[in-house]
């Protein structure tokens, strides 16, 4: 399109240039050959006529055809002719206008010629039929486009007329009075206001008590069915709501009183009282307690952790798997926060295991773990309490905390640095004896460490750095090389005789009603007259009759240890004798408070009886 306009403008400029050249040639010819002036004819004398004005007066209608319908060129020619007739001579203005008109005419002719030449170049004539048909179709396109446009405009006009007629008809028929419109608006507003405040719903009653209101009875029945399933799952047994206590009432209700099914289910569970919606605390999968308050358990656990933390705390965690859930729980599990905090700070009974070691007795194991012998036997049925073996694993019942708080702290402290010991041989000391000649001194070090505590008990210490502040001083000692006499104690004990233990250390029932119920040693059965040997080297401090012990030998082994051998039939040592380890000191008998031949063997340390089995191999 733009290319066509540019080419048209070019043709117009060429036409104007051609017109200028023609006008210049005409002027040159008139200058060389001036036209012959026409003969002057005398004008006939006539009556003066009124001069017709060129421009009509204001408000006067111009003569002739209408200006709207008459072409512009015709009006221009008439105006020029009227001017010429009025003045009687051709004025320079008229001459200029004629020249311009002639120039425009020549320009139009030139432009049309150029357009025809352009079209002839674009669509050259041809004697071939396909080309002629194509040219014919191309020339018909504007005509067909015009016809199609006329049809479209006519169709649109027809539709507009139909719509206008229908609007006019309806507007005339359904024209409403303003009062009717006002009344209808008020009625609609009243209906909308009513249903914005009220709605249809169902009120649920249980045992005559109003529980809540929901949108429909089907929603209420579904909530009751869900509550039955939740209650059965929580209590671990089947449950059905009594239909005679559950009632429904449908009607208009305040919209603000209608709740959803979940709220109805919670309110109904509270009214029944078997289960309730709460926040429950689980420790290692075990339900500890619950509270109806959101966020209360998190705050309680945070206080438990912060109570053991300070500015040097790196981390504070629970060793158990702690979990908080929002769920239905049995009503008896809901408790106040104070009682729940006391429960978490307290301990619970849990089963642990214990491996029997050398010297252990049934009563000692039970006593050390806060149990009686009967309670220990109830947890370990089938055991012979008088014949437990080393390495056997027993089940114990111990009190353990509900929560184990593991705290890792960064600690800064100064610790002692252990000194070294140098030994020098001495022929004046017995082998195994030592004498300090120059005591050692501890050094000092500035230490930074990470320390792990479990419920306040240290379980791990990792040294991060250690800077020595003071070097330790080495200790000098003399060690003996002289042979030790056989009667000197070795520091370890052997069995006085070989045999079966008939009575262990600790509480017991009195044998035959004549023995002690608090047994201070062990009884080892043996035939009458079996030799009794010293458990270790030492000095005899007692040899003779001692009441319920019968014939007794007592040996002092030094370092606070004393051993006793009772109920002997005869004695082979006297007070003040030095005996060595394994030396015979008596023979087995049944003297004193005794019901049979055996050796009563005791170990005392600083005057206090100890279990001999803890010292025997």
ZAMARGU-4260 file (C-alpha; in steps of 0.2 Angstrom, whole numbers, plus 5000, padded with zeros to 4 digits):
<rodrens>
0) 5000/5000/5000 | 5014/5012/5005 | 5023/5007/4989 | 5008/5012/4979 | 5006/5029/4987
5) 5024/5033/4985 | 5023/5029/4966 | 5007/5040/4965 | 5016/5055/4973 | 5030/5053/4961
10) 5018/5053/4946 | 5010/5069/4953 | 5026/5078/4955 | 5031/5073/4937 | 5014/5079/4931
15) 5017/5096/4940 | 5034/5098/4932 | 5026/5094/4915 | 5013/5107/4918 | 5026/5120/4922
20) 5036/5116/4906 | 5020/5119/4896 | 5015/5135/4904 | 5033/5142/4901 | 5032/5137/4883
25) 5015/5146/4880 | 5022/5161/4888 | 5037/5161/4877 | 5026/5160/4861 | 5015/5174/4867
30) 5030/5185/4869 | 5037/5182/4852 | 5020/5182/4843 | 5008/5193/4853 | 4990/5190/4849
35) 4980/5202/4838 | 4969/5213/4848 | 4950/5210/4844 | 4941/5224/4835 | 4932/5236/4847
40) 4913/5236/4844 | 4903/5251/4850 | 4892/5245/4864 | 4874/5248/4862 | 4866/5261/4873
45) 4854/5253/4884 | 4846/5257/4901 | 4856/5255/4916 | 4855/5238/4924 | 4858/5233/4941
50) 4874/5226/4945 | 4873/5208/4951 | 4883/5205/4966 | 4897/5192/4965 | 4893/5187/4983
55) 4875/5186/4990 | 4870/5196/5005 | 4870/5188/5022 | 4855/5177/5025 | 4850/5177/5006
60) 4849/5160/4997 | 4860/5159/4982 | 4852/5156/4965 | 4854/5140/4956 | 4857/5122/4962
65) 4862/5119/4980 | 4880/5120/4985 | 4879/5103/4993 | 4874/5095/4977 | 4883/5105/4964
70) 4901/5100/4960 | 4915/5111/4966 | 4922/5114/4948 | 4906/5119/4941 | 4903/5132/4955
75) 4921/5139/4952 | 4917/5141/4933 | 4901/5149/4937 | 4909/5161/4949 | 4922/5165/4936
80) 4909/5168/4922 | 4899/5178/4933 | 4914/5189/4938 | 4918/5191/4919 | 4901/5196/4914
85) 4900/5208/4928 | 4916/5217/4925 | 4915/5216/4907 | 4933/5212/4905 | 4945/5198/4909
90) 4955/5202/4925 | 4972/5196/4929 | 4964/5185/4943 | 4953/5177/4930 | 4968/5174/4919
95) 4978/5166/4933 | 4963/5155/4938 | 4961/5149/4920 | 4980/5145/4919 | 4979/5136/4936
100) 4964/5126/4930 | 4972/5122/4913 | 4988/5116/4923 | 4978/5105/4935 | 4969/5098/4920
105) 4985/5094/4911 | 4992/5087/4927 | 4977/5075/4929 | 4979/5069/4912 | 4997/5066/4914
110) 4994/5056/4931 | 4981/5045/4923 | 4992/5041/4909 | 5006/5036/4921 | 4993/5025/4930
115) 4988/5017/4914 | 5006/5013/4910 | 5009/5006/4927 | 4994/4995/4926 | 4999/4990/4909
120) 5016/4985/4915 | 5009/4975/4930 | 4995/4966/4920 | 5001/4965/4902 | 4989/4960/4889
125) 4991/4942/4883 | 4982/4931/4871 | 4983/4916/4883 | 4966/4911/4890 | 4973/4907/4908
130) 4981/4924/4909 | 4966/4933/4903 | 4955/4923/4916 | 4967/4928/4929 | 4967/4946/4924
135) 4948/4946/4924 | 4946/4938/4941 | 4959/4951/4948 | 4949/4965/4941 | 4933/4958/4948
140) 4940/4958/4966 | 4936/4976/4970 | 4918/4974/4964 | 4915/4958/4973 | 4923/4966/4989
145) 4911/4980/4987 | 4896/4969/4985 | 4901/4959/5000 | 4903/4974/5011 | 4886/4980/5006
150) 4878/4964/5011 | 4887/4964/5028 | 4882/4982/5031 | 4864/4978/5026 | 4863/4963/5038
155) 4870/4973/5052 | 4858/4987/5049 | 4844/4974/5049 | 4849/4967/5066 | 4850/4984/5074
160) 4833/4988/5068 | 4826/4972/5075 | 4835/4975/5092 | 4828/4993/5093 | 4811/4987/5089
165) 4811/4973/5102 | 4818/4985/5115 | 4805/4998/5111 | 4791/4985/5112 | 4797/4978/5129
170) 4800/4994/5136 | 4783/5000/5132 | 4775/4984/5139 | 4785/4981/5155 | 4787/4998/5161
175) 4786/4998/5180 | 4781/5011/5192 | 4795/5018/5203 | 4785/5013/5218 | 4785/4995/5213
180) 4804/4995/5210 | 4806/5002/5228 | 4795/4989/5236 | 4803/4975/5227 | 4820/4981/5232
185) 4815/4982/5250 | 4808/4964/5250 | 4824/4957/5242 | 4834/4966/5255 | 4823/4960/5269
190) 4825/4942/5263 | 4843/4943/5261 | 4845/4951/5279 | 4834/4937/5286 | 4844/4923/5278
195) 4861/4931/5283 | 4856/4930/5301 | 4846/4913/5301 | 4848/4896/5292 | 4841/4879/5292
200) 4850/4867/5303 | 4849/4852/5316 | 4852/4854/5335 | 4860/4838/5343 | 4855/4834/5361
205) 4863/4820/5372 | 4854/4814/5388 | 4843/4830/5386 | 4858/4842/5386 | 4860/4853/5370
210) 4878/4849/5363 | 4879/4859/5347 | 4870/4863/5330 | 4876/4858/5313 | 4870/4861/5295
215) 4860/4844/5293 | 4855/4829/5302 | 4866/4818/5291 | 4881/4828/5296 | 4876/4825/5314
220) 4875/4807/5312 | 4891/4806/5303 | 4900/4815/5317 | 4892/4803/5330 | 4898/4788/5319
225) 4916/4795/5318 | 4916/4798/5337 | 4911/4779/5340 | 4926/4774/5329 | 4938/4785/5338
230) 4932/4780/5355 | 4934/4761/5350 | 4951/4764/5343 | 4957/4774/5358 | 4950/4762/5372
235) 4955/4747/5362 | 4937/4740/5363 | 4921/4741/5354 | 4910/4756/5358 | 4892/4762/5352
240) 4883/4778/5357 | 4866/4774/5366 | 4854/4780/5353 | 4841/4783/5366 | 4851/4797/5373
245) 4855/4805/5356 | 4842/4816/5349 | 4840/4828/5334 | 4829/4843/5331 | 4829/4852/5314
250) 4823/4870/5311 | 4828/4888/5309 | 4844/4893/5319 | 4855/4907/5321 | 4869/4906/5308
255) 4882/4910/5322 | 4876/4895/5332 | 4880/4882/5318 | 4896/4873/5320 | 4906/4861/5309
260) 4906/4842/5311 | 4923/4842/5320 | 4917/4854/5333 | 4902/4844/5336 | 4912/4828/5338
265) 4924/4836/5351 | 4909/4843/5361 | 4900/4827/5361 | 4916/4817/5366 | 4917/4829/5381
270) 4899/4826/5386 | 4901/4807/5385 | 4917/4808/5395 | 4926/4793/5389 | 4939/4801/5377
275) 4944/4819/5374 | 4953/4829/5362 | 4970/4834/5369 | 4989/4836/5367 | 4997/4820/5372
280) 5016/4817/5377 | 5024/4801/5371 | 5041/4796/5378 | 5049/4781/5368 | 5031/4777/5361
285) 5023/4777/5379 | 5009/4789/5383 | 5015/4799/5399 | 5001/4811/5400 | 4990/4824/5391
290) 4984/4842/5392 | 4970/4852/5384 | 4981/4867/5382 | 4990/4870/5365 | 5009/4874/5367
295) 5009/4869/5386 | 5019/4853/5383 | 5032/4862/5372 | 5035/4875/5386 | 5036/4862/5399
300) 5050/4852/5390 | 5059/4868/5386 | 5059/4872/5405 | 5066/4854/5408 | 5080/4857/5396
305) 5084/4875/5402 | 5085/4870/5420 | 5102/4860/5416 | 5109/4873/5404 | 5119/4888/5407
310) 5130/4900/5396 | 5143/4887/5392 | 5130/4874/5386 | 5133/4868/5369 | 5118/4857/5367
315) 5104/4850/5378 | 5094/4835/5371 | 5083/4821/5377 | 5090/4804/5375 | 5073/4797/5373
320) 5061/4799/5358 | 5050/4813/5364 | 5034/4816/5353 | 5019/4827/5355 | 5002/4823/5346
325) 4985/4831/5345 | 4973/4816/5346 | 4959/4808/5356 | 4966/4801/5373 | 4957/4792/5387
330) 4950/4805/5399 | 4960/4799/5414 | 4976/4803/5405 | 4972/4822/5405 | 4981/4830/5419
335) 4986/4847/5425 | 5004/4853/5420 | 5010/4853/5438 | 5007/4835/5441 | 5014/4831/5423
340) 5030/4840/5428 | 5032/4830/5444 | 5029/4814/5434 | 5043/4819/5422 | 5055/4823/5436
345) 5052/4807/5445 | 5057/4789/5440 | 5048/4774/5434 | 5051/4755/5436 | 5060/4747/5422
350) 5068/4730/5419 | 5087/4729/5418 | 5100/4716/5417 | 5115/4711/5428 | 5129/4699/5425
355) 5135/4689/5440 | 5153/4692/5445 | 5165/4683/5457 | 5160/4685/5475 | 5142/4690/5471
360) 5128/4682/5482 | 5109/4682/5479 | 5106/4693/5494 | 5119/4706/5490 | 5113/4708/5472
365) 5096/4711/5478 | 5101/4723/5491 | 5112/4733/5479 | 5098/4736/5467 | 5085/4740/5480
370) 5076/4724/5480 | 5072/4709/5492 | 5078/4691/5488 | 5060/4686/5485 | 5057/4700/5472
375) 5073/4696/5463 | 5068/4677/5463 | 5051/4683/5456 | 5059/4691/5441 | 5071/4676/5439
380) 5061/4660/5442 | 5070/4644/5442 | 5087/4650/5449 | 5095/4642/5464 | 5099/4656/5475
385) 5113/4646/5484 | 5121/4641/5468 | 5122/4656/5456 | 5136/4655/5443 | 5149/4668/5437
390) 5143/4675/5420 | 5124/4672/5423 | 5113/4686/5418 | 5099/4691/5430 | 5084/4702/5427
395) 5082/4717/5439 | 5069/4730/5442 | 5076/4747/5444 | 5069/4765/5445 | 5074/4775/5430
400) 5069/4793/5425 | 5055/4796/5413 | 5067/4808/5403 | 5085/4807/5402 | 5093/4824/5398
405) 5109/4824/5389 | 5119/4840/5391 | 5136/4844/5382 | 5145/4859/5390 | 5161/4868/5386
410) 5172/4868/5402 | 5187/4878/5406 | 5198/4872/5421 | 5215/4870/5428 | 5219/4851/5431
415) 5233/4842/5440 | 5247/4834/5429 | 5252/4817/5436 | 5271/4816/5440 | 5282/4801/5435
420) 5290/4789/5447 | 5308/4783/5446 | 5313/4767/5455 | 5330/4763/5463 | 5334/4745/5469
425) 5337/4743/5487 | 5344/4727/5496 | 5336/4732/5513 | 5318/4731/5507 | 5308/4715/5503
430) 5303/4712/5486 | 5286/4720/5483 | 5290/4734/5496 | 5293/4752/5491 | 5300/4767/5500
435) 5298/4785/5494 | 5314/4795/5495 | 5309/4811/5486 | 5290/4814/5485 | 5283/4820/5468
440) 5274/4835/5464 | 5259/4837/5453 | 5260/4849/5438 | 5246/4861/5432 | 5238/4863/5415
445) 5225/4875/5408 | 5212/4864/5400 | 5197/4867/5388 | 5186/4852/5386 | 5168/4847/5380
450) 5160/4837/5394 | 5144/4826/5392 | 5132/4824/5406 | 5117/4812/5407 | 5105/4817/5421
455) 5120/4826/5429 | 5132/4811/5428 | 5147/4814/5417 | 5148/4801/5404 | 5161/4808/5392
460) 5175/4821/5392 | 5184/4827/5376 | 5200/4837/5379 | 5201/4851/5365 | 5216/4860/5372
465) 5229/4858/5386 | 5242/4871/5390 | 5255/4867/5404 | 5256/4880/5417 | 5268/4871/5429
470) 5279/4856/5425 | 5277/4840/5437 | 5291/4835/5449 | 5297/4816/5447 | 5295/4805/5463
475) 5310/4795/5468 | 5306/4778/5476 | 5317/4763/5482 | 5310/4746/5478 | 5316/4730/5488
480) 5326/4716/5481 | 5328/4705/5497 | 5318/4689/5497 | 5302/4690/5507 | 5299/4677/5521
485) 5286/4664/5517 | 5275/4670/5532 | 5273/4688/5525 | 5256/4691/5517 | 5255/4692/5498
490) 5240/4702/5497 | 5229/4689/5490 | 5218/4675/5498 | 5216/4656/5494 | 5202/4644/5499
495) 5205/4637/5517 | 5198/4620/5511 | 5190/4613/5496 | 5171/4609/5497 | 5153/4615/5495
500) 5147/4631/5502 | 5132/4627/5513 | 5129/4644/5520 | 5133/4661/5511 | 5137/4678/5518
505) 5123/4689/5524 | 5105/4686/5531 | 5099/4669/5533 | 5087/4658/5543 | 5095/4651/5559
510) 5101/4633/5555 | 5093/4622/5569 | 5088/4638/5579 | 5106/4639/5585 | 5115/4650/5572
515) 5116/4668/5568 | 5103/4675/5556 | 5116/4688/5551 | 5130/4677/5544 | 5147/4685/5545
520) 5156/4673/5533 | 5154/4657/5523 | 5152/4639/5528 | 5162/4627/5518 | 5157/4608/5521
525) 5171/4595/5523 | 5174/4579/5532 | 5179/4578/5550 | 5198/4581/5552 | 5201/4589/5535
530) 5216/4600/5536 | 5212/4619/5537 | 5225/4630/5528 | 5230/4649/5531 | 5222/4660/5517
535) 5238/4671/5517 | 5253/4674/5527 | 5252/4683/5543 | 5253/4682/5562 | 5242/4672/5573
540) 5233/4683/5585 | 5220/4671/5592 | 5220/4652/5594 | 5207/4643/5606 | 5189/4642/5611
545) 5178/4657/5607 | 5159/4654/5611 | 5148/4650/5596 | 5164/4649/5585 | 5170/4634/5595
550) 5189/4631/5592 | 5194/4647/5582 | 5211/4653/5574 | 5213/4672/5569 | 5227/4678/5558
555) 5232/4696/5555 | 5238/4699/5538 | 5243/4717/5540 | 5235/4732/5530 | 5219/4730/5540
560) 5214/4712/5535 | 5211/4698/5547 | 5204/4681/5543 | 5195/4669/5555 | 5193/4650/5554
565) 5179/4642/5566 | 5171/4626/5572 | 5188/4617/5571 | 5190/4600/5579 | 5208/4604/5584
570) 5221/4618/5582 | 5239/4617/5576 | 5246/4635/5579 | 5248/4646/5594 | 5246/4665/5596
575) 5262/4674/5590 | 5266/4661/5577 | 5270/4667/5559 | 5262/4657/5546 | 5264/4657/5528
580) 5250/4656/5514 | 5244/4638/5513 | 5251/4632/5530 | 5240/4620/5540 | 5233/4629/5555
585) 5218/4617/5561 | 5207/4603/5557 | 5188/4603/5552 | 5176/4599/5565 | 5158/4604/5572
590) 5162/4613/5588 | 5152/4628/5595 | 5135/4633/5587 | 5136/4620/5573 | 5125/4607/5565
595) 5138/4598/5555 | 5157/4597/5550 | 5162/4612/5541 | 5174/4627/5541 | 5167/4644/5545
600) 5178/4657/5536 | 5178/4675/5538 | 5187/4690/5531 | 5187/4707/5541 | 5194/4723/5535
605) 5197/4736/5549 | 5185/4726/5560 | 5171/4725/5548 | 5165/4708/5541 | 5166/4707/5522
610) 5160/4694/5510 | 5174/4681/5508 | 5168/4677/5490 | 5174/4694/5484 | 5192/4690/5489
615) 5193/4672/5484 | 5198/4666/5467
</rodrens>
